[in-house]
């Protein structure tokens, strides 16, 4: 299997794992029951999402090896750090504020990592930084809006977590697919710009 195909398969597989976890979070209120949702601690759901995100990124790093930007390593560190901050803040502030602050911190730190990736492409005069910048802007806007709209309702919080995970997986799979297409000679031969 070529390196490009391996990157594509692993990238789509990891995005699929995150997507199914987001889908699970979206459907939890329907299966668990709206009356019983008050018993669920949404901070625990965030911690499990961060754990899966961290493991997926670390697994990609182990399987694919080091890429030039080391983005997977930094995203693993970010998810682990936000999980520790969430646990630490739970002793001092209420649950819904803790969840909102932790999600905002996660979005901001992921944006910082993505800005380093954009800078890497820009320094090498690679036009892919436009695509990376577009995906980063979409993630930033939706992530910040999502983290501010977490009211003290466990159903809404669970669904917002699921929505954010689905957004991450869609952006991730689109990014992997576009990179793979642009590196494929068979795809590039078919493009005829006039």
VMD Tcl script that draws the C-alpha trace (Angstrom):
set ca {
  {0.00 0.00 0.00}
  {1.38 3.42 -0.93}
  {2.02 6.03 1.73}
  {-0.70 8.29 0.34}
  {-3.27 5.48 0.43}
  {-2.20 4.49 3.96}
  {-2.56 8.10 5.16}
  {-6.00 8.24 3.56}
  {-7.24 4.99 5.12}
  {-5.91 5.79 8.60}
  {-7.19 9.39 8.43}
  {-10.68 8.38 7.33}
  {-10.74 5.59 9.92}
  {-9.83 7.95 12.75}
  {-12.39 10.51 11.54}
  {-15.00 7.73 11.46}
  {-14.28 6.82 15.09}
  {-14.76 10.43 16.17}
  {-17.89 10.69 14.00}
  {-19.50 7.62 15.57}
  {-18.76 8.92 19.05}
  {-20.45 12.20 18.14}
  {-23.38 10.30 16.68}
  {-23.61 8.31 19.91}
  {-23.73 11.53 21.94}
  {-26.47 12.91 19.71}
  {-28.60 9.80 20.19}
  {-27.98 9.27 23.93}
  {-31.01 11.40 24.98}
  {-33.31 9.35 22.74}
  {-32.09 5.99 24.06}
  {-31.52 6.95 27.69}
  {-34.71 8.97 28.07}
  {-35.14 12.67 28.63}
  {-36.20 12.21 32.25}
  {-33.10 10.22 33.14}
  {-30.66 12.62 31.44}
  {-30.44 14.74 34.60}
  {-28.47 11.89 36.21}
  {-25.70 12.10 33.59}
  {-22.68 14.29 34.29}
  {-21.82 15.95 31.00}
  {-18.29 16.68 32.22}
  {-17.73 12.92 32.23}
  {-18.95 12.82 28.63}
  {-16.48 15.58 27.74}
  {-13.68 13.68 29.45}
  {-14.53 10.51 27.51}
  {-14.64 12.51 24.25}
  {-11.24 14.06 25.02}
  {-9.85 10.63 25.86}
  {-11.03 9.17 22.55}
  {-9.73 12.22 20.65}
  {-6.37 11.93 22.37}
  {-6.08 8.18 21.74}
  {-7.09 8.58 18.08}
  {-4.46 11.26 17.49}
  {-1.78 9.30 19.31}
  {-2.73 6.16 17.37}
  {-2.36 8.06 14.10}
  {1.06 9.26 15.21}
  {2.16 5.73 16.12}
  {0.85 4.13 12.91}
  {1.82 6.82 10.41}
  {4.97 8.10 12.06}
  {6.03 11.68 12.47}
  {4.67 14.11 9.93}
  {6.42 17.44 9.30}
  {4.08 19.47 11.52}
  {3.72 16.92 14.37}
  {0.08 18.00 14.58}
  {-1.13 14.67 16.01}
  {1.27 14.87 18.94}
  {0.21 18.41 19.78}
  {-3.48 17.54 19.52}
  {-2.91 14.60 21.88}
  {-1.25 16.94 24.38}
  {-4.05 19.51 24.01}
  {-6.81 16.96 24.64}
  {-4.97 15.55 27.66}
  {-4.31 19.03 29.08}
  {-7.94 20.11 28.69}
  {-9.05 16.91 30.43}
  {-6.78 17.69 33.39}
  {-8.03 21.29 33.51}
  {-11.63 20.05 33.47}
  {-10.98 17.76 36.41}
  {-9.18 20.55 38.28}
  {-11.88 23.14 37.66}
  {-14.66 20.77 38.77}
  {-13.60 21.38 42.36}
  {-14.07 25.15 42.12}
  {-16.90 26.00 39.72}
  {-20.29 24.54 38.80}
  {-20.67 21.83 36.16}
  {-22.13 23.78 33.27}
  {-19.58 26.62 33.59}
  {-16.79 24.05 33.83}
  {-18.01 22.31 30.68}
  {-18.28 25.56 28.76}
  {-14.83 26.82 29.85}
  {-13.22 23.45 29.09}
  {-14.75 23.30 25.61}
  {-13.68 26.89 24.90}
  {-10.15 26.10 26.06}
  {-10.11 23.00 23.85}
  {-11.27 24.98 20.80}
  {-8.73 27.76 21.39}
  {-5.81 25.34 21.86}
  {-6.77 23.31 18.78}
  {-6.93 26.58 16.83}
  {-3.40 27.42 18.04}
  {-2.12 24.05 16.81}
  {-3.89 24.55 13.49}
  {-2.36 28.03 13.13}
  {1.10 26.48 13.42}
  {0.12 24.03 10.67}
  {-1.11 26.88 8.47}
  {2.14 28.74 9.12}
  {4.11 25.63 8.14}
  {2.35 25.46 4.76}
  {2.62 29.20 4.24}
  {6.37 29.24 4.95}
  {6.90 26.57 2.31}
  {4.76 28.52 -0.20}
  {2.31 25.62 -0.37}
  {-1.14 26.86 -1.42}
  {-2.73 24.20 0.79}
  {-2.68 26.72 3.61}
  {-5.82 28.26 2.06}
  {-7.70 25.00 2.53}
  {-6.28 24.49 6.02}
  {-7.17 28.10 6.88}
  {-10.76 27.66 5.69}
  {-11.24 24.50 7.77}
  {-9.65 26.20 10.79}
  {-11.94 29.22 10.47}
  {-15.04 27.01 10.23}
  {-13.95 24.98 13.26}
  {-13.13 28.12 15.25}
  {-16.42 29.89 14.59}
  {-18.63 26.85 15.21}
  {-16.52 25.70 18.19}
  {-16.71 29.05 19.98}
  {-20.44 29.40 19.32}
  {-21.00 25.84 20.55}
  {-19.01 26.34 23.76}
  {-20.94 29.52 24.62}
  {-24.35 27.93 24.03}
  {-24.11 25.27 26.72}
  {-26.94 26.03 29.10}
  {-27.64 24.10 32.28}
  {-29.52 21.36 30.44}
  {-27.86 17.96 30.13}
  {-29.77 17.05 26.96}
  {-28.59 20.17 25.15}
  {-25.04 19.80 26.47}
  {-24.82 16.18 25.34}
  {-26.14 17.04 21.90}
  {-23.74 20.00 21.57}
  {-20.82 17.72 22.45}
  {-22.00 15.29 19.79}
  {-22.35 18.11 17.28}
  {-18.81 19.34 17.98}
  {-17.40 15.83 17.58}
  {-19.24 15.38 14.28}
  {-17.89 18.72 13.08}
  {-14.34 17.68 14.01}
  {-14.73 14.40 12.13}
  {-16.20 16.02 9.01}
  {-13.43 18.61 8.86}
  {-10.82 15.95 9.52}
  {-12.10 13.59 6.82}
  {-12.44 16.45 4.30}
  {-8.89 17.54 5.04}
  {-7.56 14.00 4.60}
  {-9.52 13.48 1.38}
  {-8.35 16.74 -0.19}
  {-4.71 16.09 0.77}
  {-4.93 12.59 -0.67}
  {-6.47 13.80 -3.92}
  {-3.87 16.51 -4.37}
  {-1.06 13.99 -3.90}
  {-2.57 11.46 -6.29}
  {-1.07 11.59 -9.77}
  {-4.09 9.79 -11.21}
  {-6.39 12.51 -9.88}
  {-4.14 15.36 -10.99}
  {-3.88 13.98 -14.54}
  {-7.68 14.23 -14.94}
  {-7.83 17.89 -13.98}
  {-7.75 20.13 -17.00}
  {-7.84 23.81 -16.17}
  {-8.47 26.13 -19.09}
}
mol new
graphics top color blue
foreach p $ca { graphics top sphere $p radius 0.5 }
foreach p [lrange $ca 0 end-1] q [lrange $ca 1 end] { graphics top cylinder $p $q radius 0.2 }
display resetview
